[in-house]
Structures are given as structure tokens and as C-alpha cells.
């Protein structure tokens, strides 16, 4: 197969990976690193991160640095191959998951992923956590394995993020229509309860505090907004008074 055909195959692969590909994937398809340099020089591709490229003519995907970091963890494998694995080999979590789930207060850096034990990275802007993640705690955000809202809350606590930011994420998730499963959150918080001022293994009390303080008020506000938009301010105020009563 000639160079032109190899490059064509590479572009097809990039189209399935948010316009991204790794140097290792290119070499596997017969496109040399020298050819990649030439393609960058003539403007066809541009560097997205160390060892990762994007097709310059395509619209930049949302959260490109996060996606490039995820691809870089297992650079020889395609996104399609990795998404077929169970459990997933890398799941965005912590502040990175929060950002992917729409939180604007928590910046995604360092790009944080839950991975199998023994995986390492040389990148200073990537943090790997040797944590197992149940499939039930994973959602796909535009094809990227991401911790659910409940798992993200628990991992933000595990990573000792500022409690006000954890509360803000839970509140924002509820307002954006991501209901928090209190029972699931309780199970995830149980191992973290003692060091956070609750009884040993008492994830239920820990979760209840977050839900009652942040989630339920945010959900009520969301419902009020929807009623106001549909029926007007008077109906929303009537609903609020009846609910509070």
C-alpha cells in the first residue's frame, strides 16, 4: 500500500477518534514519523499533545486536551478497540470528569483517569489513579468513558478537593438534570466516611448530607424554572409556596 493510501487510512481513523490520532497509530498504519513532520509543516495536521495529533482542517473537538490525554495512555490501540474493553482501561474522574459533565468551576487539569494498577505516565499534566471502576459508575461523554455524577462526587472527596467545590459540583449536576442516586452515592462514600467526620463505613449519613444540602434544593430550583418557563412566574411562585408548606 502506498503512502497516499496509508495517509487516507490514518485520516479515516482520526475521524473515528474526535479528529485525533497518535504517532504510534500512524506508524502502525504505515505513516512514518518523518511523514508526520511533513504533514505538520504543510498544515494538514497539528500537534495536540506529546505523541498525539489532530487533523487541522477539522473543527476542534470539545475537551480536546482531555481526549488527547486519554488516547495517549494506550497509544497503539484505537479508541474503538479500547471502548470494547470491560472494564474500561481508563475512566476520566475527579475534576476532569466534573468538567466533562458540565461543571465550570473545576478545571480539568491535571487530567485525571482511573486506571488499572501499574499504569504510568511521563506527562506532568496527567494524574493516574489505580482505582477499579464498576461499569455501573461509567457514562460515555461524546464517546469518552467518564465517571458518573455519583462516582465523581466520591472521587473528588477521595482526592481531597475543597468541600465547597464538591458541593458545587453536586448542586450543579442536579440543576443540569443529572439526578444523584443517593443509595449508590452512599456505597461509594462508605470507605471515605470516617476520615470525613462520619462513623466508620457510614456512607449513608455522608451521602444524605450532600443530597439534602445540595442536590434536593438544586432539583427544586430546576423544577421551579421549568414551571416558570411553561406557565409563568405566578404559577412558579404558587408551586414554591405549596412545596415549602
Residue pairs with C-beta under 8 A, 6 or more apart in sequence:
1 9
1 30
3 30
3 31
3 35
6 29
6 30
6 31
7 31
7 35
7 39
9 29
9 30
10 21
10 25
10 26
10 29
10 31
11 55
13 21
13 25
13 29
13 78
14 20
14 21
14 53
14 54
14 55
14 58
15 55
15 58
16 78
16 79
16 80
17 67
17 71
17 78
17 79
18 61
18 64
18 67
18 79
18 142
18 143
19 54
19 55
19 58
19 59
19 60
19 61
20 48
20 52
20 53
20 54
20 55
20 61
20 64
20 67
20 68
20 71
21 52
21 53
21 54
21 71
22 51
22 52
22 53
22 71
22 72
22 75
22 76
23 33
23 36
23 51
23 52
23 53
23 75
24 51
24 75
24 76
25 75
25 76
25 78
26 32
26 33
26 35
26 36
26 53
27 33
28 76
36 45
36 53
39 45
40 46
40 47
40 53
43 56
44 55
44 56
44 57
45 53
45 54
45 55
45 56
46 53
46 54
46 56
47 53
48 54
48 64
48 65
48 68
49 65
49 68
49 69
49 72
49 123
50 72
50 123
51 72
51 75
52 68
52 71
52 72
52 75
54 60
54 61
54 64
54 68
61 67
61 142
62 142
63 99
63 100
63 108
63 142
63 144
65 108
65 109
65 111
66 92
66 96
66 99
66 100
66 108
66 111
66 144
67 144
69 111
69 113
69 123
69 125
69 126
70 90
70 92
70 111
70 113
70 144
70 145
71 79
72 121
72 123
72 126
73 89
73 90
73 113
73 115
73 119
73 121
73 126
73 128
74 82
74 89
74 90
79 143
82 88
82 89
82 90
83 140
83 143
83 145
86 135
87 132
87 133
87 134
87 135
88 133
88 135
88 138
88 145
89 115
89 116
90 113
90 114
90 115
90 119
90 145
91 97
91 113
91 114
91 115
91 133
91 138
91 145
91 146
91 147
92 100
92 111
92 112
92 113
92 141
92 144
92 145
92 146
92 147
93 112
93 113
93 114
93 129
93 131
93 133
93 146
93 147
93 151
93 152
93 155
94 112
94 127
94 129
94 147
94 152
94 155
94 156
94 159
94 161
95 106
95 107
95 108
95 109
95 112
95 156
95 159
95 161
96 108
96 109
96 110
96 111
96 112
96 113
97 112
97 146
97 147
97 151
97 152
97 155
98 106
98 108
98 152
98 156
98 169
99 106
99 107
99 108
100 108
100 141
100 144
100 146
101 141
101 146
101 149
101 152
101 169
101 173
101 176
101 178
102 172
102 173
102 176
103 168
103 169
103 172
103 173
104 172
105 165
105 168
105 169
105 172
106 156
106 161
106 165
106 168
106 169
109 125
110 124
110 125
110 126
110 127
111 125
111 126
111 127
112 126
112 127
112 128
112 129
112 155
112 159
113 126
113 127
113 128
113 129
114 129
114 130
114 131
114 132
114 133
114 147
114 155
115 128
115 129
115 130
115 131
116 130
116 132
117 130
118 130
119 128
119 130
120 128
121 128
129 155
129 159
131 155
133 147
133 151
136 148
136 184
137 147
137 148
137 150
137 151
137 184
137 188
138 145
138 146
138 147
138 148
138 151
139 146
139 147
139 148
140 146
147 155
149 169
149 170
149 173
149 178
149 180
150 180
150 181
150 184
150 185
150 188
151 188
152 169
152 173
153 166
153 169
153 170
153 180
153 185
153 188
153 189
153 210
154 185
154 188
154 189
154 192
156 165
156 166
156 169
157 166
157 189
157 192
157 196
158 192
166 210
167 210
167 213
167 214
168 214
170 180
170 210
170 211
170 214
170 215
170 218
171 214
171 215
171 217
171 218
172 218
173 180
173 215
173 218
174 180
174 214
174 215
174 216
174 218
174 219
174 222
175 218
175 219
175 221
175 222
177 222
179 215
179 219
180 210
180 211
180 215
182 207
182 208
182 211
182 215
183 207
185 203
185 207
185 210
185 211
186 203
186 204
186 206
186 207
186 208
187 203
188 203
189 203
189 206
189 207
190 201
190 202
190 203
190 204
190 206
191 201
191 203
192 203
192 206
193 199
193 200
193 201
193 202
193 203
193 205
193 206
194 200
194 201
196 206
198 205
198 206
199 205
220 243
223 239
224 236
224 239
224 240
225 236
227 235
227 236
227 239
228 235
228 236
